[in-house]
Amino acid sequence: MTSLRRTLYVDPSFGLAAFQLARAHEQGGDVAAARRAYEQALRTLDPDDIRHEAILDQVDLGDVAAACSLRLTTLSGGPS
């Protein structure tokens, strides 16, 4: 998790790093931190950001955004 936090410190708009950090927090049982990171991911996922083209060739940002929304709903006690 440290490397993901450092990545987001350097580049807070790196939505994929925020998503991975959220997943790590959720796996570790820190629901509040997971929620914050999923929210950050949703705010910062930008399909027009060409800085991370190599990653974006392998990942559909729409799928990542949908996963973030689903996890936020689940973590909030909503329907899964």
PDB file of N, CA, C and O in Angstrom:
ATOM      1  N   MET A   1       0.819  -1.190   0.000  1.00  0.00           N
ATOM      2  CA  MET A   1       0.000   0.000   0.000  1.00  0.00           C
ATOM      3  C   MET A   1       0.865   1.258   0.000  1.00  0.00           C
ATOM      4  O   MET A   1       0.449   2.300  -0.506  1.00  0.00           O
ATOM      5  N   THR A   2       2.037   1.163   0.552  1.00  0.00           N
ATOM      6  CA  THR A   2       2.904   2.339   0.633  1.00  0.00           C
ATOM      7  C   THR A   2       3.224   2.888  -0.749  1.00  0.00           C
ATOM      8  O   THR A   2       3.196   4.101  -0.960  1.00  0.00           O
ATOM      9  N   SER A   3       3.529   2.000  -1.693  1.00  0.00           N
ATOM     10  CA  SER A   3       3.873   2.477  -3.034  1.00  0.00           C
ATOM     11  C   SER A   3       2.672   3.134  -3.716  1.00  0.00           C
ATOM     12  O   SER A   3       2.838   4.098  -4.463  1.00  0.00           O
ATOM     13  N   LEU A   4       1.475   2.626  -3.467  1.00  0.00           N
ATOM     14  CA  LEU A   4       0.286   3.253  -4.046  1.00  0.00           C
ATOM     15  C   LEU A   4       0.038   4.617  -3.428  1.00  0.00           C
ATOM     16  O   LEU A   4      -0.316   5.560  -4.135  1.00  0.00           O
ATOM     17  N   ARG A   5       0.218   4.733  -2.125  1.00  0.00           N
ATOM     18  CA  ARG A   5       0.070   6.040  -1.470  1.00  0.00           C
ATOM     19  C   ARG A   5       1.082   7.027  -2.030  1.00  0.00           C
ATOM     20  O   ARG A   5       0.740   8.177  -2.305  1.00  0.00           O
ATOM     21  N   ARG A   6       2.319   6.591  -2.200  1.00  0.00           N
ATOM     22  CA  ARG A   6       3.355   7.469  -2.759  1.00  0.00           C
ATOM     23  C   ARG A   6       3.010   7.890  -4.180  1.00  0.00           C
ATOM     24  O   ARG A   6       3.194   9.048  -4.556  1.00  0.00           O
ATOM     25  N   THR A   7       2.517   6.960  -4.953  1.00  0.00           N
ATOM     26  CA  THR A   7       2.112   7.269  -6.320  1.00  0.00           C
ATOM     27  C   THR A   7       1.044   8.350  -6.327  1.00  0.00           C
ATOM     28  O   THR A   7       1.117   9.296  -7.111  1.00  0.00           O
ATOM     29  N   LEU A   8       0.058   8.212  -5.461  1.00  0.00           N
ATOM     30  CA  LEU A   8      -1.024   9.197  -5.410  1.00  0.00           C
ATOM     31  C   LEU A   8      -0.564  10.522  -4.822  1.00  0.00           C
ATOM     32  O   LEU A   8      -1.137  11.566  -5.134  1.00  0.00           O
ATOM     33  N   TYR A   9       0.453  10.496  -3.983  1.00  0.00           N
ATOM     34  CA  TYR A   9       1.013  11.746  -3.472  1.00  0.00           C
ATOM     35  C   TYR A   9       1.668  12.515  -4.616  1.00  0.00           C
ATOM     36  O   TYR A   9       1.517  13.732  -4.722  1.00  0.00           O
ATOM     37  N   VAL A  10       2.391  11.800  -5.464  1.00  0.00           N
ATOM     38  CA  VAL A  10       3.064  12.419  -6.603  1.00  0.00           C
ATOM     39  C   VAL A  10       2.051  12.803  -7.689  1.00  0.00           C
ATOM     40  O   VAL A  10       2.170  13.862  -8.306  1.00  0.00           O
ATOM     41  N   ASP A  11       1.067  11.949  -7.916  1.00  0.00           N
ATOM     42  CA  ASP A  11       0.079  12.175  -8.978  1.00  0.00           C
ATOM     43  C   ASP A  11      -1.314  11.843  -8.450  1.00  0.00           C
ATOM     44  O   ASP A  11      -1.813  10.741  -8.680  1.00  0.00           O
ATOM     45  N   PRO A  12      -1.955  12.790  -7.741  1.00  0.00           N
ATOM     46  CA  PRO A  12      -3.277  12.524  -7.162  1.00  0.00           C
ATOM     47  C   PRO A  12      -4.370  12.240  -8.194  1.00  0.00           C
ATOM     48  O   PRO A  12      -5.458  11.788  -7.838  1.00  0.00           O
ATOM     49  N   SER A  13      -4.085  12.503  -9.464  1.00  0.00           N
ATOM     50  CA  SER A  13      -5.094  12.261 -10.499  1.00  0.00           C
ATOM     51  C   SER A  13      -4.957  10.882 -11.146  1.00  0.00           C
ATOM     52  O   SER A  13      -5.625  10.602 -12.142  1.00  0.00           O
ATOM     53  N   PHE A  14      -4.114  10.030 -10.603  1.00  0.00           N
ATOM     54  CA  PHE A  14      -3.900   8.686 -11.158  1.00  0.00           C
ATOM     55  C   PHE A  14      -4.994   7.764 -10.609  1.00  0.00           C
ATOM     56  O   PHE A  14      -4.812   7.090  -9.595  1.00  0.00           O
ATOM     57  N   GLY A  15      -6.126   7.756 -11.301  1.00  0.00           N
ATOM     58  CA  GLY A  15      -7.304   7.026 -10.849  1.00  0.00           C
ATOM     59  C   GLY A  15      -7.106   5.534 -10.681  1.00  0.00           C
ATOM     60  O   GLY A  15      -7.679   4.931  -9.773  1.00  0.00           O
ATOM     61  N   LEU A  16      -6.295   4.923 -11.550  1.00  0.00           N
ATOM     62  CA  LEU A  16      -6.072   3.481 -11.435  1.00  0.00           C
ATOM     63  C   LEU A  16      -5.303   3.141 -10.161  1.00  0.00           C
ATOM     64  O   LEU A  16      -5.541   2.096  -9.556  1.00  0.00           O
ATOM     65  N   ALA A  17      -4.392   4.007  -9.752  1.00  0.00           N
ATOM     66  CA  ALA A  17      -3.671   3.778  -8.498  1.00  0.00           C
ATOM     67  C   ALA A  17      -4.636   3.911  -7.321  1.00  0.00           C
ATOM     68  O   ALA A  17      -4.560   3.143  -6.363  1.00  0.00           O
ATOM     69  N   ALA A  18      -5.539   4.883  -7.395  1.00  0.00           N
ATOM     70  CA  ALA A  18      -6.535   5.054  -6.330  1.00  0.00           C
ATOM     71  C   ALA A  18      -7.430   3.814  -6.242  1.00  0.00           C
ATOM     72  O   ALA A  18      -7.778   3.369  -5.148  1.00  0.00           O
ATOM     73  N   PHE A  19      -7.795   3.267  -7.390  1.00  0.00           N
ATOM     74  CA  PHE A  19      -8.622   2.056  -7.404  1.00  0.00           C
ATOM     75  C   PHE A  19      -7.881   0.886  -6.747  1.00  0.00           C
ATOM     76  O   PHE A  19      -8.456   0.164  -5.932  1.00  0.00           O
ATOM     77  N   GLN A  20      -6.627   0.705  -7.097  1.00  0.00           N
ATOM     78  CA  GLN A  20      -5.850  -0.385  -6.500  1.00  0.00           C
ATOM     79  C   GLN A  20      -5.670  -0.177  -4.999  1.00  0.00           C
ATOM     80  O   GLN A  20      -5.720  -1.136  -4.229  1.00  0.00           O
ATOM     81  N   LEU A  21      -5.461   1.069  -4.582  1.00  0.00           N
ATOM     82  CA  LEU A  21      -5.334   1.358  -3.155  1.00  0.00           C
ATOM     83  C   LEU A  21      -6.641   1.045  -2.435  1.00  0.00           C
ATOM     84  O   LEU A  21      -6.629   0.489  -1.337  1.00  0.00           O
ATOM     85  N   ALA A  22      -7.751   1.396  -3.043  1.00  0.00           N
ATOM     86  CA  ALA A  22      -9.059   1.095  -2.452  1.00  0.00           C
ATOM     87  C   ALA A  22      -9.231  -0.404  -2.264  1.00  0.00           C
ATOM     88  O   ALA A  22      -9.687  -0.856  -1.214  1.00  0.00           O
ATOM     89  N   ARG A  23      -8.869  -1.166  -3.272  1.00  0.00           N
ATOM     90  CA  ARG A  23      -8.977  -2.628  -3.169  1.00  0.00           C
ATOM     91  C   ARG A  23      -8.104  -3.162  -2.041  1.00  0.00           C
ATOM     92  O   ARG A  23      -8.515  -4.054  -1.298  1.00  0.00           O
ATOM     93  N   ALA A  24      -6.899  -2.614  -1.917  1.00  0.00           N
ATOM     94  CA  ALA A  24      -5.989  -3.061  -0.853  1.00  0.00           C
ATOM     95  C   ALA A  24      -6.564  -2.721   0.522  1.00  0.00           C
ATOM     96  O   ALA A  24      -6.513  -3.540   1.440  1.00  0.00           O
ATOM     97  N   HIS A  25      -7.110  -1.516   0.660  1.00  0.00           N
ATOM     98  CA  HIS A  25      -7.720  -1.136   1.943  1.00  0.00           C
ATOM     99  C   HIS A  25      -8.905  -2.042   2.267  1.00  0.00           C
ATOM    100  O   HIS A  25      -9.080  -2.468   3.409  1.00  0.00           O
ATOM    101  N   GLU A  26      -9.709  -2.329   1.259  1.00  0.00           N
ATOM    102  CA  GLU A  26     -10.874  -3.188   1.484  1.00  0.00           C
ATOM    103  C   GLU A  26     -10.435  -4.584   1.910  1.00  0.00           C
ATOM    104  O   GLU A  26     -11.006  -5.160   2.836  1.00  0.00           O
ATOM    105  N   GLN A  27      -9.431  -5.124   1.243  1.00  0.00           N
ATOM    106  CA  GLN A  27      -8.916  -6.443   1.618  1.00  0.00           C
ATOM    107  C   GLN A  27      -8.383  -6.437   3.046  1.00  0.00           C
ATOM    108  O   GLN A  27      -8.502  -7.428   3.767  1.00  0.00           O
ATOM    109  N   GLY A  28      -7.792  -5.308   3.447  1.00  0.00           N
ATOM    110  CA  GLY A  28      -7.243  -5.181   4.792  1.00  0.00           C
ATOM    111  C   GLY A  28      -8.284  -4.857   5.849  1.00  0.00           C
ATOM    112  O   GLY A  28      -7.965  -4.797   7.036  1.00  0.00           O
ATOM    113  N   GLY A  29      -9.533  -4.646   5.427  1.00  0.00           N
ATOM    114  CA  GLY A  29     -10.614  -4.395   6.375  1.00  0.00           C
ATOM    115  C   GLY A  29     -10.806  -2.940   6.763  1.00  0.00           C
ATOM    116  O   GLY A  29     -11.603  -2.651   7.656  1.00  0.00           O
ATOM    117  N   ASP A  30     -10.105  -2.013   6.123  1.00  0.00           N
ATOM    118  CA  ASP A  30     -10.250  -0.590   6.429  1.00  0.00           C
ATOM    119  C   ASP A  30     -11.281   0.005   5.475  1.00  0.00           C
ATOM    120  O   ASP A  30     -10.947   0.554   4.425  1.00  0.00           O
ATOM    121  N   VAL A  31     -12.540  -0.121   5.874  1.00  0.00           N
ATOM    122  CA  VAL A  31     -13.653   0.276   5.011  1.00  0.00           C
ATOM    123  C   VAL A  31     -13.641   1.779   4.733  1.00  0.00           C
ATOM    124  O   VAL A  31     -13.881   2.194   3.599  1.00  0.00           O
ATOM    125  N   ALA A  32     -13.367   2.593   5.739  1.00  0.00           N
ATOM    126  CA  ALA A  32     -13.368   4.047   5.554  1.00  0.00           C
ATOM    127  C   ALA A  32     -12.300   4.467   4.543  1.00  0.00           C
ATOM    128  O   ALA A  32     -12.564   5.289   3.666  1.00  0.00           O
ATOM    129  N   ALA A  33     -11.111   3.914   4.663  1.00  0.00           N
ATOM    130  CA  ALA A  33     -10.031   4.238   3.724  1.00  0.00           C
ATOM    131  C   ALA A  33     -10.365   3.724   2.329  1.00  0.00           C
ATOM    132  O   ALA A  33     -10.072   4.391   1.337  1.00  0.00           O
ATOM    133  N   ALA A  34     -10.968   2.560   2.247  1.00  0.00           N
ATOM    134  CA  ALA A  34     -11.371   2.011   0.948  1.00  0.00           C
ATOM    135  C   ALA A  34     -12.390   2.928   0.288  1.00  0.00           C
ATOM    136  O   ALA A  34     -12.285   3.226  -0.902  1.00  0.00           O
ATOM    137  N   ARG A  35     -13.362   3.370   1.050  1.00  0.00           N
ATOM    138  CA  ARG A  35     -14.380   4.268   0.522  1.00  0.00           C
ATOM    139  C   ARG A  35     -13.749   5.550  -0.039  1.00  0.00           C
ATOM    140  O   ARG A  35     -14.081   5.985  -1.142  1.00  0.00           O
ATOM    141  N   ARG A  36     -12.832   6.146   0.740  1.00  0.00           N
ATOM    142  CA  ARG A  36     -12.167   7.379   0.290  1.00  0.00           C
ATOM    143  C   ARG A  36     -11.397   7.149  -1.011  1.00  0.00           C
ATOM    144  O   ARG A  36     -11.445   7.974  -1.923  1.00  0.00           O
ATOM    145  N   ALA A  37     -10.695   6.031  -1.089  1.00  0.00           N
ATOM    146  CA  ALA A  37      -9.900   5.750  -2.288  1.00  0.00           C
ATOM    147  C   ALA A  37     -10.791   5.446  -3.493  1.00  0.00           C
ATOM    148  O   ALA A  37     -10.477   5.873  -4.605  1.00  0.00           O
ATOM    149  N   TYR A  38     -11.899   4.717  -3.298  1.00  0.00           N
ATOM    150  CA  TYR A  38     -12.830   4.480  -4.407  1.00  0.00           C
ATOM    151  C   TYR A  38     -13.411   5.808  -4.897  1.00  0.00           C
ATOM    152  O   TYR A  38     -13.542   6.021  -6.102  1.00  0.00           O
ATOM    153  N   GLU A  39     -13.757   6.697  -3.966  1.00  0.00           N
ATOM    154  CA  GLU A  39     -14.289   8.004  -4.347  1.00  0.00           C
ATOM    155  C   GLU A  39     -13.245   8.808  -5.121  1.00  0.00           C
ATOM    156  O   GLU A  39     -13.574   9.472  -6.104  1.00  0.00           O
ATOM    157  N   GLN A  40     -11.993   8.747  -4.681  1.00  0.00           N
ATOM    158  CA  GLN A  40     -10.921   9.437  -5.398  1.00  0.00           C
ATOM    159  C   GLN A  40     -10.770   8.857  -6.806  1.00  0.00           C
ATOM    160  O   GLN A  40     -10.596   9.601  -7.772  1.00  0.00           O
ATOM    161  N   ALA A  41     -10.836   7.552  -6.917  1.00  0.00           N
ATOM    162  CA  ALA A  41     -10.729   6.918  -8.228  1.00  0.00           C
ATOM    163  C   ALA A  41     -11.841   7.411  -9.153  1.00  0.00           C
ATOM    164  O   ALA A  41     -11.587   7.751 -10.308  1.00  0.00           O
ATOM    165  N   LEU A  42     -13.059   7.448  -8.648  1.00  0.00           N
ATOM    166  CA  LEU A  42     -14.175   7.903  -9.479  1.00  0.00           C
ATOM    167  C   LEU A  42     -14.006   9.361  -9.901  1.00  0.00           C
ATOM    168  O   LEU A  42     -14.363   9.730 -11.020  1.00  0.00           O
ATOM    169  N   ARG A  43     -13.469  10.180  -9.017  1.00  0.00           N
ATOM    170  CA  ARG A  43     -13.260  11.593  -9.352  1.00  0.00           C
ATOM    171  C   ARG A  43     -12.165  11.786 -10.394  1.00  0.00           C
ATOM    172  O   ARG A  43     -12.201  12.742 -11.169  1.00  0.00           O
ATOM    173  N   THR A  44     -11.204  10.889 -10.412  1.00  0.00           N
ATOM    174  CA  THR A  44     -10.006  11.145 -11.219  1.00  0.00           C
ATOM    175  C   THR A  44      -9.852  10.263 -12.451  1.00  0.00           C
ATOM    176  O   THR A  44      -8.960  10.515 -13.262  1.00  0.00           O
ATOM    177  N   LEU A  45     -10.678   9.249 -12.624  1.00  0.00           N
ATOM    178  CA  LEU A  45     -10.585   8.421 -13.836  1.00  0.00           C
ATOM    179  C   LEU A  45     -10.915   9.282 -15.047  1.00  0.00           C
ATOM    180  O   LEU A  45     -12.006   9.847 -15.137  1.00  0.00           O
ATOM    181  N   ASP A  46      -9.985   9.379 -15.960  1.00  0.00           N
ATOM    182  CA  ASP A  46     -10.150  10.246 -17.128  1.00  0.00           C
ATOM    183  C   ASP A  46      -9.720   9.486 -18.385  1.00  0.00           C
ATOM    184  O   ASP A  46      -8.529   9.257 -18.595  1.00  0.00           O
ATOM    185  N   PRO A  47     -10.680   9.098 -19.214  1.00  0.00           N
ATOM    186  CA  PRO A  47     -10.324   8.341 -20.424  1.00  0.00           C
ATOM    187  C   PRO A  47      -9.493   9.156 -21.415  1.00  0.00           C
ATOM    188  O   PRO A  47      -8.862   8.584 -22.304  1.00  0.00           O
ATOM    189  N   ASP A  48      -9.486  10.479 -21.274  1.00  0.00           N
ATOM    190  CA  ASP A  48      -8.714  11.323 -22.191  1.00  0.00           C
ATOM    191  C   ASP A  48      -7.298  11.595 -21.693  1.00  0.00           C
ATOM    192  O   ASP A  48      -6.532  12.290 -22.361  1.00  0.00           O
ATOM    193  N   ASP A  49      -6.941  11.057 -20.529  1.00  0.00           N
ATOM    194  CA  ASP A  49      -5.598  11.243 -19.969  1.00  0.00           C
ATOM    195  C   ASP A  49      -4.642  10.293 -20.690  1.00  0.00           C
ATOM    196  O   ASP A  49      -4.703   9.079 -20.494  1.00  0.00           O
ATOM    197  N   ILE A  50      -3.773  10.840 -21.510  1.00  0.00           N
ATOM    198  CA  ILE A  50      -2.884  10.003 -22.325  1.00  0.00           C
ATOM    199  C   ILE A  50      -1.577   9.645 -21.623  1.00  0.00           C
ATOM    200  O   ILE A  50      -0.746   8.934 -22.188  1.00  0.00           O
ATOM    201  N   ARG A  51      -1.387  10.132 -20.390  1.00  0.00           N
ATOM    202  CA  ARG A  51      -0.138   9.846 -19.684  1.00  0.00           C
ATOM    203  C   ARG A  51       0.036   8.360 -19.388  1.00  0.00           C
ATOM    204  O   ARG A  51       1.162   7.887 -19.233  1.00  0.00           O
ATOM    205  N   HIS A  52      -1.035   7.645 -19.312  1.00  0.00           N
ATOM    206  CA  HIS A  52      -0.976   6.244 -18.904  1.00  0.00           C
ATOM    207  C   HIS A  52      -1.495   5.331 -20.013  1.00  0.00           C
ATOM    208  O   HIS A  52      -2.170   4.340 -19.740  1.00  0.00           O
ATOM    209  N   GLU A  53      -1.179   5.666 -21.258  1.00  0.00           N
ATOM    210  CA  GLU A  53      -1.709   4.919 -22.403  1.00  0.00           C
ATOM    211  C   GLU A  53      -1.409   3.427 -22.357  1.00  0.00           C
ATOM    212  O   GLU A  53      -2.266   2.616 -22.707  1.00  0.00           O
ATOM    213  N   ALA A  54      -0.225   3.057 -21.936  1.00  0.00           N
ATOM    214  CA  ALA A  54       0.137   1.632 -21.900  1.00  0.00           C
ATOM    215  C   ALA A  54      -0.802   0.857 -20.979  1.00  0.00           C
ATOM    216  O   ALA A  54      -1.201  -0.264 -21.295  1.00  0.00           O
ATOM    217  N   ILE A  55      -1.146   1.442 -19.867  1.00  0.00           N
ATOM    218  CA  ILE A  55      -2.068   0.791 -18.930  1.00  0.00           C
ATOM    219  C   ILE A  55      -3.476   0.792 -19.509  1.00  0.00           C
ATOM    220  O   ILE A  55      -4.197  -0.202 -19.420  1.00  0.00           O
ATOM    221  N   LEU A  56      -3.860   1.920 -20.104  1.00  0.00           N
ATOM    222  CA  LEU A  56      -5.220   2.052 -20.605  1.00  0.00           C
ATOM    223  C   LEU A  56      -5.497   1.147 -21.792  1.00  0.00           C
ATOM    224  O   LEU A  56      -6.657   0.888 -22.109  1.00  0.00           O
ATOM    225  N   ASP A  57      -4.450   0.661 -22.456  1.00  0.00           N
ATOM    226  CA  ASP A  57      -4.639  -0.316 -23.523  1.00  0.00           C
ATOM    227  C   ASP A  57      -5.114  -1.654 -22.963  1.00  0.00           C
ATOM    228  O   ASP A  57      -5.672  -2.469 -23.699  1.00  0.00           O
ATOM    229  N   GLN A  58      -4.900  -1.885 -21.681  1.00  0.00           N
ATOM    230  CA  GLN A  58      -5.233  -3.164 -21.056  1.00  0.00           C
ATOM    231  C   GLN A  58      -6.444  -3.084 -20.134  1.00  0.00           C
ATOM    232  O   GLN A  58      -6.959  -4.111 -19.691  1.00  0.00           O
ATOM    233  N   VAL A  59      -6.904  -1.857 -19.841  1.00  0.00           N
ATOM    234  CA  VAL A  59      -7.965  -1.667 -18.856  1.00  0.00           C
ATOM    235  C   VAL A  59      -9.053  -0.782 -19.444  1.00  0.00           C
ATOM    236  O   VAL A  59      -8.757   0.227 -20.083  1.00  0.00           O
ATOM    237  N   ASP A  60     -10.288  -1.149 -19.234  1.00  0.00           N
ATOM    238  CA  ASP A  60     -11.418  -0.316 -19.638  1.00  0.00           C
ATOM    239  C   ASP A  60     -11.819   0.542 -18.446  1.00  0.00           C
ATOM    240  O   ASP A  60     -12.281   0.018 -17.433  1.00  0.00           O
ATOM    241  N   LEU A  61     -11.648   1.859 -18.557  1.00  0.00           N
ATOM    242  CA  LEU A  61     -11.946   2.744 -17.435  1.00  0.00           C
ATOM    243  C   LEU A  61     -13.421   2.716 -17.051  1.00  0.00           C
ATOM    244  O   LEU A  61     -13.763   2.965 -15.895  1.00  0.00           O
ATOM    245  N   GLY A  62     -14.280   2.420 -17.990  1.00  0.00           N
ATOM    246  CA  GLY A  62     -15.698   2.273 -17.671  1.00  0.00           C
ATOM    247  C   GLY A  62     -15.919   1.114 -16.711  1.00  0.00           C
ATOM    248  O   GLY A  62     -16.733   1.203 -15.792  1.00  0.00           O
ATOM    249  N   ASP A  63     -15.189   0.027 -16.930  1.00  0.00           N
ATOM    250  CA  ASP A  63     -15.285  -1.122 -16.023  1.00  0.00           C
ATOM    251  C   ASP A  63     -14.754  -0.766 -14.638  1.00  0.00           C
ATOM    252  O   ASP A  63     -15.326  -1.177 -13.628  1.00  0.00           O
ATOM    253  N   VAL A  64     -13.666  -0.005 -14.588  1.00  0.00           N
ATOM    254  CA  VAL A  64     -13.095   0.402 -13.299  1.00  0.00           C
ATOM    255  C   VAL A  64     -14.079   1.311 -12.560  1.00  0.00           C
ATOM    256  O   VAL A  64     -14.296   1.145 -11.360  1.00  0.00           O
ATOM    257  N   ALA A  65     -14.671   2.263 -13.269  1.00  0.00           N
ATOM    258  CA  ALA A  65     -15.647   3.157 -12.651  1.00  0.00           C
ATOM    259  C   ALA A  65     -16.858   2.370 -12.137  1.00  0.00           C
ATOM    260  O   ALA A  65     -17.351   2.636 -11.041  1.00  0.00           O
ATOM    261  N   ALA A  66     -17.331   1.413 -12.920  1.00  0.00           N
ATOM    262  CA  ALA A  66     -18.465   0.587 -12.488  1.00  0.00           C
ATOM    263  C   ALA A  66     -18.103  -0.223 -11.249  1.00  0.00           C
ATOM    264  O   ALA A  66     -18.917  -0.362 -10.336  1.00  0.00           O
ATOM    265  N   ALA A  67     -16.887  -0.756 -11.215  1.00  0.00           N
ATOM    266  CA  ALA A  67     -16.443  -1.519 -10.043  1.00  0.00           C
ATOM    267  C   ALA A  67     -16.369  -0.624  -8.813  1.00  0.00           C
ATOM    268  O   ALA A  67     -16.764  -1.038  -7.723  1.00  0.00           O
ATOM    269  N   CYS A  68     -15.867   0.599  -8.974  1.00  0.00           N
ATOM    270  CA  CYS A  68     -15.801   1.548  -7.851  1.00  0.00           C
ATOM    271  C   CYS A  68     -17.202   1.838  -7.316  1.00  0.00           C
ATOM    272  O   CYS A  68     -17.436   1.801  -6.108  1.00  0.00           O
ATOM    273  N   SER A  69     -18.114   2.122  -8.215  1.00  0.00           N
ATOM    274  CA  SER A  69     -19.490   2.426  -7.799  1.00  0.00           C
ATOM    275  C   SER A  69     -20.129   1.252  -7.076  1.00  0.00           C
ATOM    276  O   SER A  69     -20.792   1.430  -6.054  1.00  0.00           O
ATOM    277  N   LEU A  70     -19.932   0.065  -7.602  1.00  0.00           N
ATOM    278  CA  LEU A  70     -20.482  -1.136  -6.970  1.00  0.00           C
ATOM    279  C   LEU A  70     -19.897  -1.347  -5.577  1.00  0.00           C
ATOM    280  O   LEU A  70     -20.627  -1.633  -4.628  1.00  0.00           O
ATOM    281  N   ARG A  71     -18.581  -1.204  -5.458  1.00  0.00           N
ATOM    282  CA  ARG A  71     -17.945  -1.409  -4.156  1.00  0.00           C
ATOM    283  C   ARG A  71     -18.404  -0.348  -3.162  1.00  0.00           C
ATOM    284  O   ARG A  71     -18.618  -0.663  -1.992  1.00  0.00           O
ATOM    285  N   LEU A  72     -18.561   0.908  -3.601  1.00  0.00           N
ATOM    286  CA  LEU A  72     -19.053   1.952  -2.700  1.00  0.00           C
ATOM    287  C   LEU A  72     -20.452   1.638  -2.208  1.00  0.00           C
ATOM    288  O   LEU A  72     -20.761   1.827  -1.032  1.00  0.00           O
ATOM    289  N   THR A  73     -21.298   1.158  -3.107  1.00  0.00           N
ATOM    290  CA  THR A  73     -22.660   0.782  -2.719  1.00  0.00           C
ATOM    291  C   THR A  73     -22.613  -0.355  -1.705  1.00  0.00           C
ATOM    292  O   THR A  73     -23.321  -0.324  -0.698  1.00  0.00           O
ATOM    293  N   THR A  74     -21.789  -1.346  -1.967  1.00  0.00           N
ATOM    294  CA  THR A  74     -21.677  -2.489  -1.068  1.00  0.00           C
ATOM    295  C   THR A  74     -21.110  -2.074   0.284  1.00  0.00           C
ATOM    296  O   THR A  74     -21.610  -2.515   1.319  1.00  0.00           O
ATOM    297  N   LEU A  75     -20.090  -1.245   0.296  1.00  0.00           N
ATOM    298  CA  LEU A  75     -19.474  -0.806   1.550  1.00  0.00           C
ATOM    299  C   LEU A  75     -20.421   0.078   2.361  1.00  0.00           C
ATOM    300  O   LEU A  75     -20.296   0.173   3.582  1.00  0.00           O
ATOM    301  N   SER A  76     -21.363   0.721   1.680  1.00  0.00           N
ATOM    302  CA  SER A  76     -22.325   1.571   2.368  1.00  0.00           C
ATOM    303  C   SER A  76     -23.514   0.773   2.877  1.00  0.00           C
ATOM    304  O   SER A  76     -24.434   1.332   3.473  1.00  0.00           O
ATOM    305  N   GLY A  77     -23.493  -0.522   2.643  1.00  0.00           N
ATOM    306  CA  GLY A  77     -24.579  -1.380   3.112  1.00  0.00           C
ATOM    307  C   GLY A  77     -25.738  -1.459   2.149  1.00  0.00           C
ATOM    308  O   GLY A  77     -26.801  -1.967   2.505  1.00  0.00           O
ATOM    309  N   GLY A  78     -25.557  -0.965   0.931  1.00  0.00           N
ATOM    310  CA  GLY A  78     -26.612  -1.022  -0.069  1.00  0.00           C
ATOM    311  C   GLY A  78     -26.646  -2.376  -0.737  1.00  0.00           C
ATOM    312  O   GLY A  78     -25.897  -3.283  -0.372  1.00  0.00           O
ATOM    313  N   PRO A  79     -27.523  -2.508  -1.722  1.00  0.00           N
ATOM    314  CA  PRO A  79     -27.616  -3.793  -2.439  1.00  0.00           C
ATOM    315  C   PRO A  79     -26.338  -4.056  -3.216  1.00  0.00           C
ATOM    316  O   PRO A  79     -25.719  -3.127  -3.735  1.00  0.00           O
ATOM    317  N   SER A  80     -25.945  -5.310  -3.295  1.00  0.00           N
ATOM    318  CA  SER A  80     -24.732  -5.673  -4.054  1.00  0.00           C
ATOM    319  C   SER A  80     -25.063  -6.277  -5.376  1.00  0.00           C
ATOM    320  O   SER A  80     -24.161  -6.636  -6.134  1.00  0.00           O
TER     321      SER A  80
END
